Amino acid sequence: MSATESGVTTKTKKKKKAPAEPQALPTPPDGGWGWMVVFGSFMIHVVADGVAYSFGVFLPTFLTYFDAPRSETAWLGSLMIGVTWGSGPIGSIVTNKFGCRVTTCLGAVLSAGAFIISIFAPNIWFMYFSFGILAGLGLGLIYLPAIVIVTFYFEKKRAFATGIAVCGSGIGTFIFAPLSQFLVNEYGWKGAVLIEAGLLLNCCIFGLLFRPLTLPREPKEEEEAPATEMQIVNKNVAVLKKRERSNTTCSAEETGKETNLDSTRAFSSDMHLHHSGEHHEHHHKPKEISPLSRKDAFYSGSLHNIPLYRSNPAMYIQSMTSLPSSESSEEAEGGRCSAIGRWCRHQGRHLGLLADPVFLLFTVSNFLTSLGFCVPYIYLPDLAHQLGIDEQRSALLISVIGIANTIGRVVFGWMSDLKCVNRLVLYNTVLTLCGISTALCAFCVIFPMLCVYAAAFGMFIGVYVGLTSVVLVDLLGLDKLTNALGLLLLFQGAAAVIGPPIAGKMYDVRGSYDDAFYLMGALVALSGLMLFAIPCLQRRQAKQGHHSPDEDIIEQRDIDLGKKAIGSASYLPVAQDAHNHAADC
C-alpha cells in the first residue's frame, strides 16, 4: 500500500516539474514547404501593407465627403496604422492560443468586415471606429503571424527568407497606390473600399499556407507501449483509494469492499479503453508547437550574427526554448488563469526594461521616428494636389516610396551583415538622413523634385523597419528581444496615431504643409542623432562594474546571445565554445 502511494506521488511530482524542462521544438526545414510559407507571408505583406499605406490616396476624397479639417480626417489613417502596430501583444495572445492559420483568417475577416461596415458610416466618428480601430486590429492580427511563421520555418536561411517576405510591403505600396486611385475615380471611395475588403479576404487563403510544424514521433514510446498493464493497475488502485477517502457516507465495510470489487472491474475496462484511445491519439495527432515558443521569433537577421549559434547551435536552440523556472511553475500550477491575466503580469515585468538607460533612449528615439513615419504616406499626395499635380501622378509618389523602401530594406539589410559595418552607426546615420530629407521636402515644388524626395524617404526609412529588431539584439541580447519589442511596439503605435493629426493641425492653422514637414523631419533627424549617445551610456555602465559573479554570468549570456560588448569590462564566459570562438575571431 505504501509503495503504491509513493509511486503515485513520485509520478505527480514529475508531472509538476515537467514544464520547467526545455520544450522540444521541431527542426526548421529551411526549405521545402517553407518556401510556400514565404510566398504566403509575402502576399499578405503585399495586400495588408498595400492597403494601409495607400490611405493618402483617399485623403482628398474624405476631406470633401466628411467636410472635416485635415487634423480630424488624418485620424482615419493614423488610427489604422497605429492600432496595427500597437496590437502586437493581442496578436501574440491569439497566435499562442489558436495558431498562425486561425489568427490570420480571423484578422482577414475582421479587417474586411470593418471595411464593409465603413461604407455605411453616417459620420467620421463611426469611421474612426470601423475604418481606423477595427481595421487596424484586423491588420495587426494578419501581420504578426506572417512574420513569426517565417522565422519558425527557417534557421540557416532566415535572413534571406524573411527579407523576401517583408519586401512584399514595399511592392504592395507600389501596386496599391495607383490601384486605389483608379478605383476611387471609377467607383468612388465606397466602391474602392468594398473592393479592397474583398482583396483583404484573400489573406485567408494565404494564411492557410501557414502549416504548423509538429514534433516528430519518438520511437521509445512504441517500445514501451506493450508494458502498460501494470501502469493501468497502479492507476486503478490510486483512483480507488481516492474514492475510498471521499466516500465517508458508507458505514459498512463489507458493502464498501463489494463496491470496490465491482468498480475495480468496471474501472479497469474503462481505463484500458481510455489508455488505448490516448495511445492511438498520441500517434495520429502529433503535437503542434506555437512559433512564439522561441525567444528569437521576432529576430529577422542572420543567426550567424549570434556568437552562441556559431559556436554551439544545440546550446543556442536550448537557450531559445527554455523558460525561467518561475514562469514555468507559474504556468504549470496556475494553468486555469486566463491568457490575458498572464499577459498583464508579464507586461508588468517588461516595464522594468525602461529602467535600462540604453533601452529607454532607444524607445524615445523610436517614438520620435514613428511621429514622422506616417506623415509622407498620408499627406504627400495632397501636397502634390496643391502644387497643381494631377491625381494619377500624385498617387505615383506613394508608389515611389514603396519601391524605394523595398530597395532600402535589401541594401541596408545586406550592409548590416558585413563585419566591417557597425549596425548601430548605420541605423543612426540613415535615420538622420531620413529626417533631413523630410525637412527639405518643403522646398520641392515640382513633380520630379517630389519624386526624388519620395525615393529618398522610402530608401532611408527602410532601415527603421528592417533593422530595429537587429539593433535591439545588439543592445540587449536575444533573451530580452520579445519583451523589448512588444513594449516598443506600444510606443510606436501611440506615436503613429498622434503624428499625422499634429501635422494636419499645423496645416489647418498655417494653411501650408511646410511647417509640418519641417517639424516631422526634425523629429526623425533627432531620433537618429540621439542614438549616437548609446556607446557613451554603455561605456559608463561598463565602468561601474558588476557586484556579483551572477551578474557577470548574466552579462556574458547576453553577449553570447548577440549583445555587443562595449567597454573594457571583463566577462566570465558561460560556454567555453563561445569563448573559444570569440577568441578565434
N, C-alpha and C positions, 0 to 999 in steps of 0.2 A: 504493500500500500504506500509506504513512504517513498519507495524507489520510484513508483509511478508519479507521485506528486512532484518529486524533484525533477523527473524527466519533463513533466508538463511545464513547470516553472522555468526550467532551462530554455525550453523552446520559446516561451513567451518573452523571456529576456532577449533572446537572439532576434526575435522579430522587432523588438523595440530598438535594438541597436542597428538594425539593417539600414535605415535611412541615412545613418551617418557615414556609411561607406560610399566611396565614389561611385557615381552612376555610370554604368556601361553605356557606351554610345556606338551606333553603327559606324562603320568605316566610310568616310566620304568617298564616293566613286570617282570623283574628279573626271567625269565624262559620262558617257552613256546617256541615260535618261536625264542627267544633269543639264545637258545642252537644251533639252526641251523645257526644263525649268528656267534656264536663262532666257529662252525665247519668250516664255510666258511673262517673266518679270520685265523684259524689255518692252513688250507690247503694253503691259499695264502702265509703265512709265510714259509711254507714248500717249496713251489715252488720258490717264489721270492728270499728269502734269501739263499736257497739252491743253486740256480744258481749263485748268486752274490758272495758268499763266497767260492765257489769251483773254482774260477778263477786260483788259484795256480796250479791246475792240468794242465791247458792249457799253463802255462808259458814256460816250456821247449820246447813245440812244436812251440809256437810263436817265441821263440828265434831263432830256426832253420829256420822256414819258412820265416820270415821277415829279417833275418840276421841283427838283431839290438841288441845293448847292453841292459843290464838289466835296466838301467836307463830310456831308451826310451820305452821298452816293458812294463814296470810296469805301465806306464800311462794308459794302457787299463783297468786294474783292478781298479786302484785308481780313475780314472775318473768315472767309473760306480758306485762305492760305494759313492764317494764324491758328485756326482750330485744327487744320490738317497737321501742322507741326506739333501743337500742344497736346493732341490726343494720343501721343505715343504711349504713355502709361496705360491708357484704356485699351489700346490695341495690343499691348503686351499681355494684359489680363485675358482678353478674349482669345488671343492666339494660344496662350498656355492652356486654356480650358478646352477649346474646340479644334485647334489646329489651323494651319495656314489656309487650307482649302475653304473651310466653312467661314473663316474670318474674311477672306477675300470676297466670297459670294455675298456675305452679309453686308459688307461695305459697298459693293457694287449696287445691290438692291436699294440700300439706304440712300446713297447719293443720287441714283436715278430717280427714286421716288421723290426726293427733295426737289430735284429739278422740275419734275412734273407738276407738283403742287405749287411751285413758284409761278407757274403760268396763270394760276387763279388768284394771285396775290392782290388784295384790294388796296394795299398801300406799301410803302417802302419798309415799314416796321415789320410787316409779315415777311418781307423778303429777307430782312436781317436774320430771321429765324430759319426760314426754309433754304434760301439760296446761300446764306452765309454759314450758319451754325450746323444745320443738319447735313448739308452737302459737304462741308469741311470735315465733319466727323466721319462720314462715309468714305471720303477720300483718304483719311488717316487710317481707317481700317484696311483699306486696299494697299496703302503704301508700305506699311510695316512688314506684312508677310512677304511682299515682293523683294524686300531687302534680305531678311534673315534666312529665307529658304535657299537663296543662292549660296550664302556662307556655309550653310549646313551640308550642301552637296559638294562643295569644293574646298580643298585644303591647299594642295600644292599649286593649283591654278586659280586660287581665289581672286587675286588682284585682277587677272585677265577676265574672268567670268563676271565679276562684279562691275568692272569697267564697261563691259558690253551692255549689261543690264541697265545701268544708270544713264548711259548715253541716250537711252530712249527718251529721257526728259527733254533734252535739247532738240532732238528730232521731232518730238511731239509738239513742242512750242513752234518749231519751224513750220510744221504742217497745219496746225490748228488755227494759227493767227489769220492767214488768208482764207482758210476754210470758214472760220466763224464770220468773217466779214462778208463772204459770199452768201452764207446762209441768212445773215441779217438783212442783206439787200434783197434777197429773193423771197424770204418767208417772214420777215420781221423778227423781233427778238424772241417772241414766244415760240415761233416755229423753229428758230435756231436752238433754243434751249431744249425743246422737245426732242429734236434730232440728236443733240448731244447726250440727252438722257438715254436714248437708245444705244448710243455708242458706249456709254458707261456700263450698260448691262452686258456688253461683250466681255467685260473684265471677269464675269463669272466663268466664261469658257476658258480664259487664260488661267484663272485661278485653279481650275480643275487639273491643270498640268502639274500642280504642286503636290505630287505624290509623296506622302511621308515616308521617310526611311524607317525601317523596322530592325529590331535586334535579331541576329541570326539565332537559330535553334542550337541549343547546347547538346552534344551527344551524350553527356553524362546523365541527363535526365532519362534518356531512353534505356540506359543500362540499369538505372536504379528503379525503373518502373515495375519489374516483377516483384520486388520486395516491398509491397505496400500493405499486406495483410496485417502485419504487426503494428504498423502505423495506424491502421483503421481500428484495431482493438484498443490501442492506447487512447485514441481519441474517444472511443465509445466509453471506456472506463472513466475518463476525465469528465465527460459530459454528464454521465450518470451520477458521479459524485456531486456535481453542482446541483443536479436535480434533487439529490437526497438532502442537501443542506437547505435548499429553498422550500422543500416540501415538508414544512413543520406541522401541517394540519393532520397528517397521518398519525394515528395513535397506536396502531397495532404493528408490531414488527413483522409478523408473518404476512400480513397484507402487503406491506412495503416490499418484502422480498419477492412475492409473486409478481407485483407490478414491475419490479426491476428485471425479472426474468423475461417478461413479455416485452418490455421496452427494449431490452438488450437485443432480442431477435429483430424487432421491427427497425430499431435504430441502426443495427448492423447492416441491414439490407439498404436502408436509406443512405448511409454513409458510403457504402460500396458504389451505389449509383451516382452519388454526388461526386465521389472521388474520380470515378471513371469519366464523368462529364467534365470535371476540371481538367483531367489529363488530356482529354480529346480537344477541349477548347484551347488549352495551352499550346498544343502542337499545330492547330489550324488557324489560330488568331495571334500572330506574333505581336508583341507589344510595340506600340508606336511611341516615338520619342519626340518631344517638342523641340524645335530648333533653338528656342530660348533657353534650353538647359545648358548651353555652352556660354561661358562668360565672354567669348570673343565673337558672339553672334553679330555684333554691330561693327566689327573691325573689317573694313573693306580693303585694307592694304595687304601687301605681301607678307605672309607669315615668316618669310626668310629675314624680315627685319627684326624678328624676336629672337634674342640670343638663346633662350632655352629651347625653342623649337629647332634651331640649327644644331644645337649640341645634343639634345636628347628629346626627340619627338614624343616618345612614350610618356616621359615625365611631364612634358608640356600638356599633352592631352589629358592626363590625370589631373593636373592642376586646373585645367579649364572646366572640368566636370565635377570636381569635388566641392562640397559646400562646407562652410564652417559648422562646427558641431552644434552651436547654439541654434542656428537656423534649422538644421536637420532635425534636432529633437523637438523644436517648436512645431515643425510641420508634421512630425510623426505623432506627437501627443495631442496637438491641437488641430487635428485634421478636420474637425467639424466647423472650424471658423471659416467665415466667408473669404473668398479671394480678395474682395475689396478691403476687408479688415486687415488681412495680412499685408496688402499693398500699402495701406495707410501707415502701418507700423514700420514697414521698410522705408517709406518716404521720410519718416521722422528721423531714421538713422542717416539717410542720404543727405539731409540738410547739414549734417556735420562736415560734409565736404567743403562747405562755404567757409569753414574756419581755416582752410588752407589758403594762404595769400595768393599762391600761383593760380589755383582754380578760381578763386574769386575774381582775380584780374581777368582771366580768360572769359569768365561768364559776363563781366561788364563789357568786355570787347565784343562778344557775340551779340549782346543786347543792342549795342550801338550799330553793329553791322546790319542786324535784322530790321532796325528802324528805317534804314535806307534801301534795303534789299528790294522791296516790292514797288517802290515809287516809280522807277522807269517802266516796269511792266504795266503799271496801271495808267500812268499819265503821259507816256511818250507819244502814243497815237493822238491824244487830244492836243498835245503841244504841236504836233505836226499839222493838225487841222487848223489851228490858229495862225500858222505860218502860211496858209493857203495851199497846203499839200492835199491831194485827193485821198479818199478813204482807202483805196487799194494800196497805195504806196505807204500810207501811214501804218496799215496793218503789217506791211512788209518789214517795218522796223522791228517788230516783235520777232519776226522770223529770223532776222539777222542776229538778234540777241540769242535765240535758240541755237542756231547752228554754231555761232562763236562759242557759246557755252559748252557745246559738245567738244569742240576742238580744245578749249581750255582745260576741261577735265582730263582729256587724254594726255595733253602736253605736260601739265603740272603733275599729274599722277606719275608719268614716266620720270620726270625730273626728281620727284620726291624719293624714288627708289635708287637714285645714283648715290654712291658712297661719298662723293665729294660735295654733296648738297646738304646744307643744314635745313631741315624741313621747317623749323620754326622761323628762320630768317626768310625763307621763300614765302611762307604763309603771310608774314607781316608785311613784307615788301609789296606783294601783289595786292593785298587789301588796301594799302596806302595808295597805290597807283589807281585802284578802282575808285576810291573816294575822290582823288584829284580829277579823274576823267569825268565823274558825275558832276562835280562843281563846274567844270568847264563846259558842260552841256548848254549852259545859258548863253554861250557865245555861238552856238550852232544855229544858223538862221536859214540854211538851205538844206535840201534833201541829202546831197552827198555828205555834208558835214554831220548830219544826224545819223547817217549810216555808219560813219567812222566811229562816232560815239557809241552807237549800239553794239558794234563789233568789239570795241574796247571794253565796254561794260560786261558784255556776255563772256568774253575771254577771261577777264580778271576775276569775275565773281565765281567762275568755275572752281577756283582754289578754295573758296569758302565752303562750297557744297561738297567738294571731293576730298579735302584734306582735314576737315575738322576732327573726325574720329581718329585719324592717323596722328595728328599733333597731340590730341588728348592722351593717346597711349604714350607718346614721347614724354609727356609731362607727368602723368600719373601712373602709368603701367596698365596692363590689361585687366588686372584684378578689379580696378575701380572704373573701368570703361562704361559698363552698363549703367551703373548708378549715376556716374557723372553725366553721361549723355542724356539719360532720362530727365535729370534736373535741368540740363542745358536746354533741352527742347521746350520746356515750360517757359523759360525766359525768352527764347527765340520766338515762340508763338505769341507771347504777350506783346513783344516789340513789333512783330509783323502786323498785329491787329491795330495798334495805335499809330504806326508810322505814316501810312497813306492819308488817314484823316487829318493829321497835323499838317502835312503838305497841302492838302486840299483847303484847309482853313487859311493857310497863308495865301493861297490863290484868291480865295473869297475876299480877303482883306486888301490885298495889294493889286489884284487884277492881273497878275503875271506869275508864271512858274519859275521865274529867275531865282527869287529868294528861296523857294522850296528846294530847288536843286543845289543852291549854294549850301544850305543848311545840311541836307542829307549827305551831300558829298563830303562836307567837313566832318560829319559824324563817322562816316565809313573810314575816312582817312585817319581820324583819331583812333578808331578801333584797331587799326594796324600799327600805328606808331606806339601806342601804349604797351603793346606786347613785347616791344624791344626791351622793356624793363624786366622781363621774366628771368633772364640769366642772372641779373643782379640779385633778384629775390632768392633764386636757388643757391647762389654762392653765399648769400647771407645765412640761409638756413644751414648750409653745409658747415660754415664756420662755427655755428652754435653747437654743433656736435650732437651726439646721442648720449642718453643717460643710462642705457642698459643694453646688454647683449641681445635681448629680444627685439629691441628696436633696430639694431643692426641687421638682424636676420630678416625682419620685415622689409627693410630698405633694400637689402640685396635681392629679395624675392621680386620686388617691384622692378629692379634693374634687369633681372633675368627675364621678366615678362614685358620688356620693351621700354621701360622708363630710362631716359637718358641721364647718366651720371654727370652732375655738374659740380665743380669744386674739387678740392684736394682731399676730401674726407675718405678714409679707407673703409672698405666694407668687408664684412665677413661673408665669404661665399657660401651659398646654400648647397649648390650642386657642384661637385668637382668637375664634372664635364663642362658645365657652363663656364667655370673659371678657366679651365684649360683652353676652351675655345676663344674666350676673350683675350687670353694671353697670346694665342697664336695670331689673332688679328692685330 
